[in-house]
Amino acid sequence: MIAKMPFGKTGHQSTRTIFGSVSLGRVSQSEADRALDLLFEFGVNHIDTAPKYGEAELRLGPWMKKYRDQFFLATKTNERTYQQAKEQFEKSLDRLQVDRVDLLQYHNLTDVVEREIIMGPSGALKFLVEAKDKGLTKFIGITGHGLHTPRFHRQTLERFAFDSVLLPCNYLLLQDRTYADEFEKLVSYCRERQIAVQTIKSIARGYWGNKEWSRSTWYEPLTDEEAIVKCVHWVLGIPGIFLNTVGDLQELPKVLKAAASFERRPSDEEMNKVIEDMQMETLFT
């Protein structure tokens, strides 16, 4: 079973590995249902989804109808204005077959102009706060991609007290000294304020390049089980953070198995050997 810890100040004991349902975006309901069996097998009790994840919310709907009380459920909005965010979220509730979620996040907030719009008088943040006040969501958060995300998140948190953040994290990415410094500043900031930190891209191998896409992710994920174990264990070796699973169902069992076996963080020597053997490259430049 995968270990649990407090998800920020929410009061929920979430599994350190969160199911990223982007992997359900292009699969059948029967394939999605097999994923649910895996979540139960490993004790995963936290699901992250979004309306932009293809049919993921629709695939989760039947699960939520039966097992809503067994999962901390998070979704997102990428709409900038109050009305657009409200309409999108109402559709999400319908697709998920629920009347509320536990966490509503603004999807990929990494642009200064967009931040000013959503934080404006008719912006999406107004709806997120209203949804929280009305009990449609218990908590609100932000997510982001790219090298400037840690610093941008910290700046955003200084303007509004969100309950959670989400951003990329893997060994190769944190060899970028600037990113690593800003990541640590963000984690420290969040730790002091009990803001949950979720991470993505733990087993990203690199870009597909000229290779044929053999997985559903826009990046090429690792497929070697030993390499996946090392990369998952390295991220879980960072105290207090959560790891969101891979966006491809074929690799999901390996990630969950790796998370369940976590005991120690691999050394730099071990990780550098993985990077060399797997010919990994960073996704963000």
Order of alpha helices (4+ residues) and beta strands (2+ residues): beta-beta-beta-alpha-beta-alpha-beta-alpha-beta-alpha-alpha-beta-alpha-beta-alpha-beta-beta-beta-alpha-beta-alpha-alpha
